[in-house]
Structures are given as C-alpha cells and as structure tokens.
Amino acid sequence: MKAQTYDREFVEKVRAGGPDANGQTAECVISDGVGKPCRCCLNTVPAGDEMLILAARPFPAPQPYAEQGPIFLCAKDCTPWQEEGTPPILLVSKEYLMKAYSADDRIIYGTGRITPKEEVEPYTNTLFAREDVAYIDVRSAVNNCFLTRIPRDD
C-alpha cells in the first residue's frame, strides 16, 4: 500500500498564501497535537507548531462526486510521506471511511465502508482486486475529512 500526500503544487501555493478550494486564505493556528493530521507528511502536526486549516477538494475538477472539506497542513515545509505501508495518519483512529473510485473520478457504489484500522490494508487489497478501481480515498469515519488517497500500483 502506498498512500499519497496531498497535491504538492496545491500545498506549496496554500503555504505561500494562495487560495484554498473555497478561494480563501488558509487559517493559521497553533496545533494542540491531537487529531490534527497533516496531509503532506501524513503525521500529526506537533503540539505548539503552526498549522493551516483550509478547504480542499482532492479531485481535478468540480463534479458531483468531487467532495470538498477541511484539511490540516503543517504551516512550515515538512517532508512529504513517501514510504510503503500504512502511514501514521491511518494509525490514530479506530476506524476509517474507505471508498473506491473509477478512473473518471466517480465513486464505485458498494465499496464505501467504515473500516477498522487493522483492516485498512486487507480491504485495500480486496478493492484493488476489482479492475474498475483506480484509487481509494480514505476519510475520517467521525468527521468525514479527507485523509489520504491510495492509488492502484500497477
């Protein structure tokens, strides 16, 4: 499993004061270190560090299935996650909302599932056994916030 960080170009623009998905400047606040996962390094923003809160839409263009919502980013540059396996962002909660999407960015009905954290990787493998799955979005099962995208490897 290879989780993706949020689009690097978008992250850099927002950190430089550019607009988020709502056309607004990101809010800069101090992290309390609890439940504030950065979508770049895929780690929790440490307590006391500045973080950005912004609107994001992890899809190439608006369309009916292009969900938008809040995300957090480390305010300063951080090292984007590039490892294999489960990133820290998917080890914090007890469960996650997983949904598969087709190559045309449409939800594949019947794939959405609240998934216990220990089943994230096995369910990822189950979904990728289907030829119509291009990627899987993983969201918070509590707040529905976008956490990461898992692309098909092959």
C-alpha positions in Angstrom: 0.0 0.0 0.0 1.4 3.4 -1.0 -0.6 6.3 0.5 -0.3 9.7 -1.3 0.3 13.1 0.1 -2.0 16.0 -0.9 -1.1 17.6 -4.3 2.3 19.2 -3.7 1.7 22.1 -6.0 -1.5 23.0 -4.2 0.2 22.6 -0.8 3.0 25.0 -1.8 0.6 27.6 -3.1 -1.5 27.5 0.0 1.5 27.7 2.3 2.6 30.8 0.3 -0.8 32.5 0.9 -2.6 31.3 -2.2 -6.3 30.4 -2.1 -7.8 27.1 -0.9 -10.6 25.2 -2.7 -13.0 27.9 -1.5 -10.8 30.7 -2.8 -9.9 31.8 0.7 -6.6 32.1 2.5 -5.9 29.3 4.9 -6.3 29.9 8.6 -3.0 29.7 10.6 -3.4 28.4 14.2 -1.3 26.6 16.8 -1.8 22.8 16.9 -2.7 21.1 20.2 -1.1 18.0 18.8 -4.3 15.9 19.0 -6.3 14.8 15.9 -4.6 17.3 13.6 -3.1 15.2 10.8 -1.0 17.0 8.1 -2.0 15.8 4.6 1.6 16.3 3.4 3.8 14.4 5.9 0.8 12.2 6.9 1.8 12.7 10.6 0.0 14.6 13.4 1.0 18.3 13.4 3.0 18.5 16.7 1.6 20.5 19.7 2.9 24.0 19.6 3.6 24.1 15.9 1.7 26.4 13.5 -0.7 24.6 11.2 -3.0 25.6 8.4 -6.7 24.9 8.2 -8.1 25.1 4.8 -10.7 23.8 2.4 -9.6 21.1 -0.1 -11.1 19.1 -2.9 -8.8 16.2 -3.9 -10.2 15.9 -7.4 -9.0 17.5 -10.6 -12.3 19.5 -11.2 -15.6 20.1 -9.6 -18.2 17.5 -10.4 -21.0 15.7 -8.4 -18.6 13.2 -6.7 -15.8 15.7 -6.0 -16.2 16.0 -2.3 -14.7 19.0 -0.6 -13.9 19.7 3.1 -11.4 20.9 5.6 -7.8 19.6 6.0 -4.8 20.5 8.1 -1.2 21.1 6.9 2.0 21.8 8.8 2.4 25.6 8.2 6.1 25.2 7.5 7.5 22.8 4.9 7.5 19.2 6.0 8.8 16.1 4.4 6.1 14.5 2.2 5.3 10.9 3.1 6.9 8.6 0.6 7.1 5.3 2.4 5.4 2.0 1.7 2.9 0.6 4.1 0.5 2.3 6.5 1.2 5.9 7.2 0.9 7.4 10.7 -2.3 9.2 9.6 -4.0 5.8 9.4 -2.9 4.5 12.8 -4.5 7.1 15.0 -8.2 6.3 14.8 -10.0 3.1 15.5 -11.7 3.1 12.1 -11.8 4.9 8.7 -14.2 5.5 5.8 -12.9 3.9 2.7 -14.4 4.4 -0.8 -13.2 3.3 -4.2 -13.2 5.5 -7.3 -13.1 4.8 -11.0 -10.6 6.3 -13.4 -13.2 9.0 -14.2 -13.3 10.1 -10.5 -16.7 8.6 -9.8 -17.5 6.7 -6.6 -17.9 3.0 -7.2 -21.1 2.2 -5.4 -21.0 -0.7 -2.9 -17.3 0.0 -2.0 -17.8 2.5 0.7 -17.2 1.0 4.2 -16.3 2.1 7.7 -13.2 0.0 8.1 -11.3 -0.8 11.4 -7.7 0.4 11.2 -6.4 -3.2 11.3 -8.4 -4.0 8.2 -7.4 -1.0 6.1 -4.6 -2.8 4.2 -6.7 -6.0 3.7 -9.7 -4.0 2.4 -7.4 -2.1 0.1 -6.2 -5.4 -1.4 -9.8 -6.5 -1.7 -10.8 -3.3 -3.6 -7.8 -3.4 -5.9 -8.8 -7.0 -6.9 -11.5 -5.3 -8.9 -10.3 -4.0 -12.3 -12.6 -0.9 -12.1 -10.9 0.6 -9.0 -8.4 3.3 -9.9 -7.9 4.6 -6.4 -9.2 4.6 -2.9 -9.9 7.6 -0.8 -9.6 7.2 3.0 -11.5 9.6 5.2 -12.2 10.1 8.9 -15.0 7.9 9.9 -16.0 10.5 12.5 -15.7 13.8 10.7 -15.6 12.7 7.0 -12.4 14.7 6.4 -10.2 13.5 3.5 -7.0 11.9 4.9 -5.2 10.2 2.0 -5.6 8.6 -1.4 -4.3 5.1 -2.2 -3.6 4.7 -5.9 -3.5 1.5 -7.8 0.1 0.3 -8.0 0.1 -1.3 -11.4 
